[in-house]
Amino acid sequence: MRTCALRLIILVLVATGLTLALPPAHARLAETKVLHYQPAMPSGAPRAGSCWTNSIASNRSDAWRCMSGNEIFDPCFLIPGNRAVACDADPSRPGSGFLLRLTKPLPAPDVARGRPYPFMVGLTDGSICGRFTGTLALVAGQIVRFGCPPARGCEGSDCPYRGLTSLYPGRLWHARELTYRSGRDGPVLIKSLRVPLATVWR
């Protein structure tokens, strides 16, 4: 009975040219999960390397900027009870990343104590965005601090970039999401949205 009534309402709306405004998926999200990341033993093949300073991506005293071969990994997190760190891990996928066996002792931490800031966040569409640790893009006067994967369905080098600028803490965290492309004189803004965050890792 309810199904028939719903079909009748939709037919009336279509016939009269009206639209049925459905709430977006994130409208049901009332609170952001704020998680303190605890590295697990990674499943990837171990590598050898060293860490020379604390992380740029995270201000935690157990987060490091490390190198294996010619590659830099940031952040890498000390695994409690081990003389090794977990690198290249995705907090949304337990066990991801690899174990970096240290060829040199870790230096003394050089970060001030305080509340850790986010190094990775999850959007309501399932995208995972990580904090940049190198050169930051300036788009329409805004500094892009997190990089996100391209929009779903977009593949190849023609996909515009996605990134986050400011984060707005609260019961439900938000971020400013920018979609942009490379231009002749620098990045060109395509779209700017304030979006909710499903998960924050710090």
Number of C-alpha atoms within 10 A of each C-alpha: 5 7 7 9 10 11 11 12 12 15 12 13 13 12 9 9 8 10 10 9 6 7 8 8 9 14 10 8 13 12 14 20 16 18 13 12 15 14 21 19 17 20 14 15 9 15 15 14 20 22 24 14 16 25 25 17 24 25 22 23 18 18 25 29 21 24 20 16 9 6 8 16 18 23 27 29 28 22 18 12 6 9 14 24 28 27 28 18 23 15 22 15 8 14 16 19 22 19 26 27 17 18 13 12 11 19 12 10 14 12 15 9 9 9 9 13 13 20 24 23 28 21 19 16 13 13 16 20 21 22 22 18 17 9 8 14 17 15 20 14 8 15 14 21 22 24 21 21 15 16 14 9 6 11 10 7 7 8 15 19 19 21 25 26 19 15 19 15 13 9 11 16 19 19 19 17 22 24 21 19 16 12 9 6 6 12 16 16 19 14 10 15 11 15 17 24 26 23 21 23 20 19
